[in-house]
Amino acid sequence: MASYTARMMDAVTGGEGRYDFEGPDELLARTPVRVVRAFMEHVDRDLFPRVHIDYELNAAYNDRTRRVVTAMGTLIHDDDPPTPFLVMIGPKEPPNGG
């Protein structure tokens, strides 16, 4: 298992969050849709375990040279209106940045 960091921005409020999660060592070699799915499974299972979070993916790009996946879409939850988002996912950096 490897550690990854996702930075997600809420297009409505301008809020943003940083989320660390675990995934397979080769996650960033997969398609961008699978990378986003791995993060969203973490969101649904660990961040919001009491409510189901679904999403619609509008675009996703995997920059394999820089090892970052960028995606935009809409979070869909039962209690609130859909929320547009932008997320960037890459390897988790060590605490000292190197």
N, C-alpha and C positions, 0 to 999 in steps of 0.2 A: 504494500500500500504506500501511496505517496500523499503528501499534503498539498492542497491547492488553496488559493485565495480568490474569492469573487468579490468584485466591487460593483454594487448595484445602485443605480440612480433612479429615483422616482421622478418621472417627467411632470407630474401634476404639482407636487409639493416642492420639488427641488432637493428633497432629502436624499441622503446616500448612506450606504452601509457597507461594511467590510465583513465578509463571512469566510471563515476557514472551514475546510471540509476535507475528508479523506476520499481517495479514489484509487483506481488501479494505476500502477506505475506508468503504463502506456496511454493514459487517458487523453493527453493532448495530441496523440498521433491519430486519434479517432476522428470521425466527422464532427463538425461543430455542433450539429444537432444532438449527437450523443454526449458531447461534453456538457452542453446546457442541460440535457436530461439528467445527468449525474448530479449536477448542482441542484436542480429543482427537486429531485428526490430527497436531497438533504434538507431543503427548505420545507418540504411537505412533512417529512418524518421528524426532523429535529427542531426546527425553528417554530413551526406552527402545528404541533402534534394534535391539538384539539379540534382544528378545523382543516378541511381539505383545501389545498391551494392547487389550482390548475393554471395553465398558461397557454397562450397562443404565441407561437414564434413567427415573426414576420421576416426576419433576416438574420443570418449568422455567417460569420467568416472566421476561418482558422488561419492565423498567420503562423505557420510552422517555423519560420525563421526566428521570429521573436517569441514564440511559444506563448501566444495569447489568443483566446477566442473572444470575439466581440459579437454580441447579439442584441437584438431589440425585439420587443414584443409587448404582450399585455398579460398582466397577472389577473386571474379570474378567481374571485372568492365569493362565497355565498352571501356574506353580510354586507359587502361594500360594492360600489360600482367598479367595473374593470379599471385597472391602473396601468398605463403605459410604463415601460421600463427599458433601461439600457443596462447591460451587464458585461463586464470584462472578467475573464477567468484565466488565471495563469498559475504557475508553480508558486507555492508559498516561499517567500524569501526568508532566510535565516534572520533572527532578531538583530544581528549586527549589520544586515544588508549585504553580506558577502558570504 
